């Protein structure tokens, strides 16, 4: 990995995560939490809910920031965006939202469950939404790098 590649760990509800990896959902909508994502960034997906595991990754394509209405109008204008009214309800009420285009989704062959993550990295907690991920932190060095090679 080059020094310029940025990575993020993102928690996504299982139903939406699996739509991403099935190629159905082409955009992930988020309330903006002040972290600026760059096109080309690697997004590592933690499926929350009853799955609670690192399950795959995708590349961020186009990123649209703005009011929830602006972001919603943009994704609805994209044919086969894969977003629905439940996606919209997630961003309504936030000051700023973002839409992340999903490129090259890759499901890991061996998902890593939360209890296993915590055995390797005691005290590990997945982010509520998303956070930047560094190549130097144990989560990447000990787990994600290996998942990406399989």
N, C-alpha and C positions, 0 to 999 in steps of 0.2 A: 504494500500500500504506500502511496506517495504521501508526502507531508501535507498536501493540500486537500486530500479527501476528508470529508467530514462524515461523521457517523452519529446516529441517534438511536436510542432505544425508545420504542413507542409501544404503549399498552393499547390494545385494540380488543374489543369484545369479540368472542369467538365467531359469532355469526358473520360479522363483517370481515374478520381476518380470513376466514375460509373463502368468502366471496372474492377477496383479493387474490388468493392463491389459485382459485378456480378460473381466474381471468374474467370474472363477471364485473367486479368493482374496479373501475379505472381511476377513481379519485378517492382519497381519504380526506374527510373534512375534520377540522380541528378548531377548537377555540384557541385563539392565539395567546400564548403565555409569555410572550416577550422574547422567545428564542427565534432567531432568524435562520431559516433553513435555506440551503443553497441547492439549486438544481444539480443533479449528479450525486447528491449525498446518498450514503447507504443508510437505509432504515431497517433496523433489526426489530422484528415483531415479537412482542410478548403477548400471547393470547390470554386475556384475563378471564373472569368468570369461573366456570367450572373446569376449564382447561388448565390455566395457570402454568404455562410453559413457553419457552422460547421455541417458536415454530418455523420461522423463516425470515426472509429479508426481501427487500425490493430497492430499486433505485428511484430517487425522486426525480421526476421530469419537471414540467412546468409547475411553478408555485404561484398561486394567486392569493394575495392578501387584501383585506378590505372589510367593509361592513358585512354582517351575515347576509344581507340582501344582495350585495354585489357578488359575493362568493357563490351564493346559491344560484343567482341568475347566470353566472358564468358556467357552472357545472351542468346546469339544466340545458344550456345551449350546445353542449358537446354531445354528439350522437353516441349512444351506448356508454354513457359515463358510469352507469351502474349505481348511481345514488338514488335514494328514495326519500319519502317524506320523513322517515325516522332519522335519516342523516341530517335533514334540515332542522328537525327539532333539537338536535344536539347542539347546533351552533346558534340557534335563536336565543337572544338575550345576552349574548356576549358582545363586548364593545367591538372587537376585531376578530375575524375568523380567517382561516386559510384553507385552501384546497391544495392537496399534494397529488400530482399526477403519479400514478403507479406505473413504473416501467420494470421489466424483467423480474417479475416475482419468482422467487425460488423457495420452495418448501424444503426445510431440512429433512434429511432421511431419518435422523434421530432427534426428535424434540427433547428438550431438557426441562423437566418439571421443576416447579418452585422448590419442592423439598430437596431435590438433588442440587439445585443452585445454592440453597442454604447450607448444604453439607460441605460444598466446595468453598463458598464464600459466606461464612457465618454473618447473620444480620442483614443479608441482602433483601432489599425490597424493590419491587418494580416501580417505575414512576406511575403517578396517577394519569398523566397524559403522555409526555415524552420529555427526554433530556438528552443532552449531548453525551456522547460516549467516546472515551479516549482509548487509543491503541495500547496505552500503558497500564490501564486499570485491569485488575484480575478478571473481571467479567469477560473482557475481550481476550486477554492473553490465555486464560485457562479454558475458556468454554467456546466463545463465538468463533475464534480463529480455527479451532478444530472442526466445528460444525460446518464452516464454509469450505473446508477441504474435502468433506465426505461426498 
